[in-house]
Structures are given as C-alpha cells and as structure tokens.
Amino acid sequence: MTKFRVSGVWKNNDNVITHYAFHTLGESFTSRASKKTKEEAIRLLETPSNSATTWIWSYGQSNWNIGENVEVVNRSTRKYLRSSPNDRTTDNLGHLIDYDWISQ
C-alpha cells in the first residue's frame, strides 16, 4: 500500500490539468514532488490499496496541511481525478498550487 500527497498541478493553455505533483509518503518522510501525467496519476490511484490526499500550503502557518481524499472518477468519455465532490471550491484539484512556472 502506497500513500501519496498531491500538492499541485500543471495546466495547458486551455486551463485543463495535464500533470499532478505527487509526493510519496514513507514512515518518516515525504518525498519531493514527482510530476505525473494525468494517465500516470490515474493508474497510481486505480492500483488497489494506493491512496492520496491533497496537500495544501498554509501561508498563515507556513506549513503543509493534509486536505481531502483524492479519487478517480470514471465518466463514460473520460477518467479524471477529483477531491471533494458537489461543486465545492476544491473540486477536481484546480485549487492546488499551479506549478506551471516551475517547468513545462
């Protein structure tokens, strides 16, 4: 069983998420971000017993906070990742840090 944190996203010119920043959790560490394509991220989370939560930077506290569970949604035409459902601000991970400025 592998646990992950998702801290950010990369988007294309149409503002669609194309990549995710995944961190692997160990017993006493959290890895640096690893850039995963949407397909790679879906494969990781469709693997039985793997799980992920969002990881939200708190500017007020100057640290990371564990957010919501991340799940794979399978619609008839496509699969995508989603945090909390029901049209909340945090739907579909679009609220995470936009890492486009780091690298394409």
N, C-alpha and C positions, 0 to 999 in steps of 0.2 A: 504494500500500500504506500503510495506516494502522495504527500500533501503539497499543494502549491499555493502561492500568493500571486495575484495578478495586480500589478501596480500601475500599469499604463498601457497606452495604445499608440499605434501609428495609423494614420488615415490617408486615403488617396485624395486626389483633387476634388472628388465629389463628396468629401466628408464621410466616406464609408470606411469603417475599421478594416484594415488589412492584416495587421500584426498585433500581438499582445506581448507585454513584458511579463514573463513567468519567472518566479523565484521558487526554488525547491527548498522545502523545509527539512532540516536534519534534526537530530536530537538536541544539538546545542548551537545550531547555526541556521541562517537563512542565506541562500546563495545570492550572488549578484544576478541582475536581470539577464534573462536569455530571451532574445527576440524570436518569437514563434509566429509562423504564418497562421492564418485562421484555420486552415486544414490541420496543421500540426497540433494546435491547441484543442481542436475538437477531438482529434484522435487520442490525445492525452487524457481528456476528461471522459471519453467513452470507454476507456480501459477500466474494467471492474476494479473497485476499491480505490481508485485515484479520486482525489477531490481538490477543490480550490475555493479560496475566498478572495474577495477583493482586499487590497492593502492600500489604505488611504493615508496620505500625508497630512498631518495636522500642523499647520503653520503656528497656531497658538501654543501647542505643546512641544513643537519641534521634534516630533517622532511619528512613527507609523502606527496606525490603528487597524486592527482587523475589522473588515467590513462584512459584507454579505456573502452567502454561498453563491458560487458560480455554477451554472448548469448549461447543458447542451439542449437546445430546442430544435426539434426536427419538424419543420413545416414541409408541406408537400413539394415545394420547389427548392428548398434550401435548408441548411443547418446553420445555426449561429449560437454564440454564447450570450447568456443573459444573467444578470444578477437578480435583483428583485423584480417580480412581475407587477402588473397592474398600473402601468403608466407612471410610476414614481420617477423622480429625478434621476435615480441611479439605474434605471432600466438599460440593459444591453451594454453596459460598461462604458458608455460615452462620457460619463462624468470623471473617468480616471485621467491622470496626467497625460497630456498629449506630448509624446516623445519625438514627434516629427523633427524637432530642432536638433536632436542628437545625431540621427543618421537615417538615411533612406534605405 
